[in-house]
């Protein structure tokens, strides 16, 4: 089933643009891998949403994934180190679970934890190669889970910081993965806030090629160039309408 309507997304943007809030609009049950502590402030399904969400916590170092019994919508795993991240990934590959969506918030911070796990000193050339291999396997492994017929995962969302390099705002990652990461996903969106004619702020996502921002989508024109108040569940339904 998952292979028929799978979606992978990379969302980058400046600080406090609303990236974490957008990730909470993915289909439930949702697994959030929180490396920055942002989920503690989110209690609704998206920016200015009135839909309350019910959260539980999961410690993958102590337990298997919680099964969805209808009493919760979002499961949060706090990611203080690389071991917790890898154990979470291994559970989702090997253990029964019910998650329809997952988000990594953020892949930028998770890469920092991976780097620290490899070496706490000066990085050598072979260390950079190992960092690329570890993050490549993790991100593409999660993306590929959405294509496995016996895995319920349908949507994989990767949140990233952004930085300007060569006059282009792109996902902030260290090493060669910064260039390759946008190619691995179905949608790469740049998130920003902009006031409308009334002065009210709107969250918007650029989802098409732009000379100043890394963005684009391979969904055959099914999304507008700029998605206003992006909702991942609605995007999924639009793409597979």
Secondary structure, 3 states (H helix, E strand, C coil): CHHHCCEEEEEEECCCCCHHHHHCCCCCCEEEEECCCHHHHCCECCCCCCCECCEEECCCCCCCCCCCCCCCCEEEEECCCHHHHHHHHHHHHHCCCCCCEEEEECHHHHHHHHHHHHCCCCCCHHHHHHHHHHHHHHHHHHHHHCCCCCCCCCEEEEEECEEEECCEEEECCCCCHHHHHHHHCCEEEEEEEEECCCCCEEEEEECCCCCCECCEECCCCCCCCEEECCCHHHHHHHHCC
